Amino acid sequence: MFAKRIRTAAVAAAIAVSMAAPLASASPTAQINSGYTLVELAPSFVGALTSLGVAPSKVLPGTLHQRIALFPITGGRLDASNAKGEVPHSGGLKLTSATTQVIISDFVIDTTASPKLTGIVTANGSIVGRIPLFNLALPPLSLPLTLPPGPEQLLIEGNRVTLTAEAATALNGAFGVTAFTPGFNIGIASVYANY
């Protein structure tokens, strides 16, 4: 009985201490609600497509005007302490030649490891799968990110976009060429996320 009372007292004391101790402060996380990512396609990329007889066009609700593509953000989260997170998008791009159509869509910016953008690849109506399409070179960020109480807009501008080895292989295979190489400059992306 005495031992039972000691155990009970010890448990009660531990609960009291844990309630009195300050809570560990978690880093703020931005719950992203909407926004868009704008990509300025590099002239060299557009020129390479043209030389191959490949015409780019939009996949709704994305837009494409000359060399400017825009893709709506559909949600996501971003950790302010380290800028790690995922940001999904809707829309995409259609790449069409005389005999082949490749659609890259449903982009996800993933910064949880090496920053990259993945997408679903469809070739002539058959889904190839979700593959890493582009590597992202983020501009220098001041961490932790400043996240005022929402609703606010988080801007990450000047992200250099280059082609991944997986995407180069998929595009070369689909179009029967060898022109697409890993590291090929795609352009500059800017993220405008509402949270």
N, C-alpha and C positions, 0 to 999 in steps of 0.2 A: 504494500500500500504506500509506504514511504517513498519507494523507488518510483512508483507511478506518479506521485505528486511532484517529484523532482523533474521527471520527464515532461510533465504538463507545464511546470513553471518554466522550464528551459524553452519549450516551444513558444509559450506566451512571450517570453523575453525576446526571442528571435524575431517574432512578428512585430513587436513594438519597435525594435531597433530598425527593422527594414522599413517600417512606416515612417520613422523619424529621419532616416537617411535621405539626402536629396536624390531625386530621380536623375538617372543619367540622361543628359540632353541628347536627343537624336538630331542628326543633321536634317535640315528641312529638305523636303522632296517636293518638286513641282509636279502636280497632277495636271498634265496637259489636256486641255479640252478641245482646242481647235487651232487654226493657223494655217500656215503653208510653208513649203520649201520652194525656193526659187533657184533654178539652175541656169546660169549663163553658159551655154555650150561653147566650147572653144572653136574658133574658126578652123583649126587643123582637124578637129573631129568631124565637123560638118563637111569639110572639104574631102576628107577620106571617104565618108559615106557617099558623097556625090560621085567621086571617081570610081566607086564600085557599082554605081547604078542603084544605090540604096536610098530610098526617100524616107525621112522620118516624119511621123505625124502623131497626133495626140491620141491618147485613150482617155475618154471622159471618166471622171470629171476633171482630169488634168487638162492643161492648156499648153499650146506651143505656138509662139508667134516669132517668126524668124529664128533667132538663136536663143530665145528666152522660153524656158519651160517652167511651169508652175504646177505643184502637186499639193492638194489639200491634206492637212494633218488631221487624223481621225482620233487621236488620243495619245497615250503614252505617259511615261514618268521620267524625271531626270533628277538625280541626286545632286544637290547644290555643293556638297563637300568635294566631290571628285568628278562631276560632270558625266557620271556613268548613267546610262539609261537606254530606253528604246522609244522610238518615235515612229509609229506606223502612218502610212499615207494611203490615199486612194488615187486612182488614175494610173497613167503610165505612158509609155512610148511604144509606137508601132514602127518597125523597120521593115520596109517592103521593097523587094526587087521584082524582076519579071517573073521569077519562079518561086520565090520564098517570102514568107511573112513571119517575122519574129516579133512577139509582143513581150515587153518587160513591164511588169505592173506590180501593184500592191507592195510598194517599197517600204522597208523598215530601216531607219537609221539606228544602228546598234553601236553604242560606245562602251559596252560592258567590258570588252577586252580591247583588241586593236580596232579602232574606229573603222566601220565599214557600212555599206548600204547593201542590203540583200533585196532580192525581188523574185517574183515568180516568172519563170521564162516559159513561153509557149511558142513552139515552132510548128508552123503549118497546121495549127489547130490541136496539136498534141502537147500536153504539159510536160516539160522537161523536169521541172521541180523548182524549189526555192534554192537559189545559189547566191553566193557573194558576188555582186556585180561590180561595185566600185569601192576602192579604198578611199578613206577620208583623211586628209591632213588638216586637223583642226588648227585654227589660229591660236596664238598664245592666249590662254584664259587666266583671269585672275580668280584663283580659288580661295575660299569657297565662292561660288557664284552668289551675287547679291539678288535675293528673291524677296522683294517687298511683299507685304500681304496682298493677295490677289483681290480682284482680277487685275492682272498685269500682262505685259508681253515680254517674253524672253527672246533676245536677239543673239544669234551666233552667226556672224557673217564671215565671209572669206574662207570657206572650207574648200580646199583644193581637192578635186575629184579625179581619180585615175582608175583605169580599167584593171580588174583583178585577173589573175591567171585563169580562174574558172570561167569568167565571162569571155575572155579572149578565145579560149578553147571552144566554148559553146557557139560563139558568133562565127568563128572560122569554119566550124563544122556545118553550121546551118547554111551559110552562104557559099561554101566551097572555096574559101580563100585562105590566105595566110597573112592578111594585112593587119589583123587585130593582134596587138602584142600587149603583154602585161606592162602596166605602168603608163599606157597611152593616156595622154591628157584629155579628159572629157570636158572639164570646165571648172567653174567656181559655183559652189552652192551656198546659199544663205538661208538660215532657218528663222522663221518668225512664228514663235509658238505662244499661244494664249493660255494662261493658267489661272 
